């Protein structure tokens, strides 16, 4: 049986020191400010006069932002030096790594459009430092399947009402119901109830039964379907909160203690030795009908 090797003492010390740095409130505040500065620089570059006058300064500031982002990513990777697989299990870590590392890809660096899009993607990294924004983004992602179903049902309702409107109002109001496409556009604009009063008045001049058509459509499209969409989003928001809470609990699980103080080296050695002894003890077969834990208890008692 192969006994898994614990992380080396050097990697544990590196991870502890990087973890102390990345978990500091000042570290998150500095990175957040750099992200906002990067966004402001992109906005300044849209003004041709300022971009031409301060081209060298803007380029230097962009390189400084990239250097700080790279340093931040190295510290985050170093914080997982004792458990590197855990770094890649976090989707936000993968997103940050892809955004920062892509700036060093030769083809991307030479393409101005792609480079600007990647710089714009850095703005989304603010979700790491804003928990409520992170929950909203997760909720939007999880609501996409339900939203697709809602769009299919909404499109079906819109098409059916558009065909009925074309049959009933095509001759009298060809500007709005002359074809199924025009009818769908008219009804789509009526979904917000804007202009519904004028549409009802025009319909009453054609037939009094048009009030049933518009009333049923307003109830179904503007109230029922919209409330269904709101329910899908709220359900996804609850799921996103649960996912974020579970991620917070995982991040707060006790890991290797951060090294600090003059006795840090001794504590690291003791922690490594204890972990190695526990793993070796667990791999030993039972002797004399007693488990390794019982053996340990008997040795302790003696």
Buried (B, 14 or more C-beta within 10 A) or exposed (E): EEEEEBBEBEBBBBBBBBBBBBEEEEBBEEBBEBBEBBBEBBEEBEEEEBEEEBEEEBEEBBEBBBEBBBEBBEBBBBBBBBBEEBBEEBEBBEBBBEBBEBBEEEEBEEEEEBBEEBBEBBBBBBBBEEEEEBBBBBBBEBBEEBBEEBEEEBEEBBBEBBBBBBEBBBEBBEEBBBEBEBBBBBBBBBBEEEEBEEBBEBBEEEEEEBEEBBEEBBEBBBEEBBEBBEEBBEBBBEBBBEBBEEBEEEEEEEBBEBBEEEEBEEEBEEBBEEBBEEEEEEEEEEEEEEEBEEBEEEEEEE
